[in-house]
Amino acid sequence: MQHHTAALPGGFWHRQPPNWRDLIAVALIVAIILLVGSGASQMLAPIAAIHQPDISLSPTALPNYALRTMMRMLAALAASLVFTFTYGTLAAKSRRAEMILIPLLDVLQSVPVLGYLSFTVVFFVSLFPNRTLGVELAAIFAIFTSQAWNMAFSFFQALRTVPHDLDEASHGFRFSGWQRFWRLEVPFAMPGLIWNTMMSMSGGWFFVVASEAISVGDLQIALPGIGSYVARAIEQRDLAAVGWAIVAMTVTILIYDQLLFRPLVAWADKFRYEQTAAQIVPKSWMSDLFHRAAYLHFAGDSIGAMTQAIARARFTILPHVAWSGRWTLPSRWFDVAWIASILVIVAYIGWSLLQYVSPELSWSDVATAAGNGGITLLRVVILIVIATAIWVPIGVAVGLRPALAEKVQPLAQFLAAFPANLLFPIAVYLIVRFHLSPMIWLSPLMILGTQWYIVFNVIAGASAFPTDFKEAAATFRIHGWRWWRDVMLPGIFPYYVTGAITASGGAWNASIVSEAVSWGPVKLNGSGLGAYIAQMTQAGDYPRIALGIAVMSVLVVGMNRLLWRPLYAYAENRTRLD
Amino acid sequence: MADANNAIIDLRKVCMAFAKRSGEPLAVLNDISLSLRSGEILGLLGRSGSGKSTLLRIAAGLIRPTSGDAIYRGAPLAEPAEGIAVVFQTFALFPWLTVLENVEAGLDALGLKHDQAKQRAEKAIDLIALDGFQSAYPRELSGGMRQRVGFARALAVEPEVLLMDEPFSALDVLTAETLRTDFLDLWVEHTLPTKSVLMVTHNIEEAVLMCDRLIVLSSNPGRIAAEIPVMLPRPRNRLDQEFGNIVDNVYSVLTARTIASIGAFKQAHGGLAQPLPRASVNRMNGLIAILAAPPYNGRAELDTLASALALKVDDLFPIAEGLHILEFAELQGGALKLTAAGKVSVHSDTDGRKRLFKEHVLRFVPLTTHICRVLHEREGGRAPRMRFEVELEDHLNHHDAERTLRTATAWGRYAELFAYDDKTRAFSIIPAAG
């Protein structure tokens, strides 16, 4: 059946009576509003209810828990977006702000996400002493820290690479700063931003689960949600409940994907900068539904018109600011003073940290942490090597078969988004059951969730591999090892590096929850930096948490600088053809 | 005619310099004074690197000159002003806005109410024959339609001055011709609110077809080389004798400037800093072969060649210039004439042609000779590319230095004078064949 859109611009059209699509669309909207409202009211509830963690293991409680988990995610996403627009803009528009903000972002990005949680939870609870809100905010902040940095980076990068001709056109036509932001900068950044948001969401699920049930020293928190449900199930050694949680999470992720991201991706397609028509147009049943729901169109139009009007208005606060590309205050002395004052502040912070920490820590602590760091580093390297050996051939095999790739690719993306920590109890159960060595067998958990980044990037690389190269290789009958070395591996290399960077970063983050696990009363400790941080968090030993986090950040930054960045630069250089 | 009172934009002693890597300024435009008069289409012609686009941007208020002023409505332009609109070579349409929204974008910036903006946008769309495409996105349109949107957007703000930066050069020949004709029709009928047009182009025929006056800029740094009035009645006919004469005249001015600048560089700095054009060996050999064959038999007018080979002037000129520098051919007036060496080259086999090329590169391109000498002086026979980049940038701007070094590398590699490894970015001696 052929569908026709009812509204023809410029022409006359009959307003159609509400159709079945309107009905579904309205039902969806009402349901979403109700759910968001009920979730929000629970978040604002007095804290008494959660002081005694009372998480029910009945599967019927799960939908409500899933809703709460989902709400946290949404709140964190909104916060990340606000942060991205302000932080990214500031860094891109002011050279001096950039000097601080970008290195700072680099550091923030390498701090393990759960590290933030142990420090901020006390702060947020003290903000709202008698409300659940404080604890909720702490959890939301943890998710925020897993998303905001790379979104801000992507926005910053987009602002710095706004096409020169569009930049000139917007100046030539004298756009105000506000108009420029909404007409040029945000649209240009949009595809990258949405892609990064999706990537962050994958990590986000992991941390939302990890941050709901946490104990820092004396403070025991169990926020109603899927994460707490699983924590409770572990305590009770209830494998069936773990299974239910996995089902609930799967459904939650699918709903998020279908109701939020598919429509977003379909919508963002119009912001592609390339002037050619797309080969594959992203589709979403959700956005199709709302597009075709004729009656809703009418309501939507007025909202659309209003946001349009706001985005198009000039809104200039300063009537006449001469444009000079970026702020250029003339004096070199101002720069010197600026850098000097930054250095002084950094030195002061470092000194006061040292004052706080030095009575508590000795060099042997540093040695312990570093030793543990070595163990975790070894694990990460070995796991990446193993995952590469397994997944690169499989990924290539899948990627070269378009029909298969089309089916496997969404699955790989889903697996990357699925919080692997929900699966830990099953693995732990098996380890306990068969008396396996935790030193070795806990390790694979680190990469359980993040190996999929390697898989789907390799698949993407192999699918995008130019056909004429493949045909050339076939006509010259290049086979076997030569084919891998000269044809395929160089072709997928940039994709592989992108996937491996994400996988290794994720593995470091996951080590905090995967190196020390429990099953009821049984505690398994695989030793390593993650286990170290987890233990110190349980004990509420802040100086040593800080030490552990610092060591991990140094290791992550070091690995990025010494291994991944050079590899990435190499990949980019080798594979371009000009 | 030269009444200063009817000048709309007045450029007074405009100089523009960009900083070199060493921090010293490098002049791009030198002491340019000209006025855009009411009622005229003024054409800016010049080779790439003559700063003609920079000059247009100064007139648009998009960049500020290092010294001198662009006066508009009695005051120096410090930023884009109301009343001046620009049409861009790359169209510069916002891909996420529809045709209508793109046209309205310029009006929103004026702070117009939405219904007013829409009305004016519709009018401009109608004027430029884009009706029916209002809700299309730029990516759905062909290049010609996209540039129509560019025109509609500029005309919607009802500018007093229209600045066009090579507006037709990204279009194919037929589309460009249609757009030019349509634009000229509007101009001749005075349907436009615009009083005068400044247009940058590298297409000489286009310039003679459209403009009332041509300013030819020389390169490195850009200076006014000639001012040529075009007094032909409209509509103009390309086959007209007078039309052809003016085109020839412009070609002669351009080649004369080229020859003069090549000569000047040969004198200065031992010829080391002579900028080399982007001319590949294959293209030069191809042009030699074509020149040698009938109907040219060794000599051809550049404009004839350009239209016969369907090459833009900016594509043909570098090749001709390369041949001139290597003395396989000679630029004379608006024509290119094969030298004796060029004729020998045509009749040689691959090896002979290569030997001849090597000889000429060593004799006429001091830079490649210099690279060879440095390599032989050094132990290990290697030298980083950076060494020569820095040396060249003492005399040329970054862009020209980069192009010159690329060409020298390509010529030297073909002549088997040295090897170059892009991975290590280093030159090295070719080991003796064993």
Contacts between the chains, C-beta under 8 A, distances in Angstrom:
chain1	res1	chain2	res2	distance
A	9	B	134	6.5
A	9	B	135	4.7
A	10	B	134	6.8
A	10	B	135	7.9
A	163	B	92	8.0
A	165	B	88	5.4
A	165	B	89	7.8
A	165	B	90	4.5
A	165	B	91	7.7
A	165	B	92	3.9
A	166	B	92	5.5
A	166	B	94	6.4
A	168	B	57	7.7
A	168	B	62	5.8
A	168	B	86	7.4
A	168	B	88	6.9
A	168	B	92	6.6
A	169	B	86	7.3
A	169	B	88	6.3
A	169	B	92	3.9
A	169	B	94	7.9
A	171	B	62	6.0
A	171	B	79	7.7
A	171	B	80	5.6
A	172	B	60	6.0
A	172	B	62	6.2
A	172	B	80	5.2
A	172	B	84	7.9
A	172	B	85	7.1
A	172	B	86	4.4
A	173	B	80	7.4
A	173	B	85	7.4
A	173	B	105	6.6
A	173	B	106	4.2
A	173	B	109	4.9
A	173	B	153	7.7
A	173	B	157	7.1
A	174	B	79	7.7
A	174	B	80	5.2
A	174	B	82	7.1
A	174	B	109	4.9
A	174	B	110	7.7
A	175	B	105	7.6
A	175	B	108	7.9
A	175	B	109	4.9
A	176	B	109	6.9
A	179	B	105	8.0
A	179	B	108	6.3
A	179	B	109	6.2
A	183	B	94	6.6
A	183	B	97	7.4
A	183	B	105	6.2
A	184	B	94	6.9
A	187	B	94	7.1
A	187	B	96	4.3
A	190	B	96	7.7
A	270	B	95	7.8
A	270	B	96	5.3
A	270	B	137	6.5
A	271	B	95	7.4
A	271	B	96	4.6
A	272	B	95	6.8
A	272	B	139	7.8
A	273	B	95	5.8
A	274	B	95	7.8
A	274	B	139	7.5
A	275	B	95	6.3
A	275	B	138	6.4
A	275	B	139	5.1
A	275	B	146	7.8
A	276	B	139	6.4
A	277	B	139	5.6
A	277	B	140	6.9
A	309	B	114	6.6
A	312	B	104	7.8
A	312	B	108	4.6
A	312	B	114	7.2
A	313	B	108	7.7
A	314	B	108	7.5
A	314	B	109	7.2
A	314	B	111	5.2
A	322	B	78	5.6
A	322	B	79	5.5
A	323	B	79	5.5
A	573	B	423	7.8
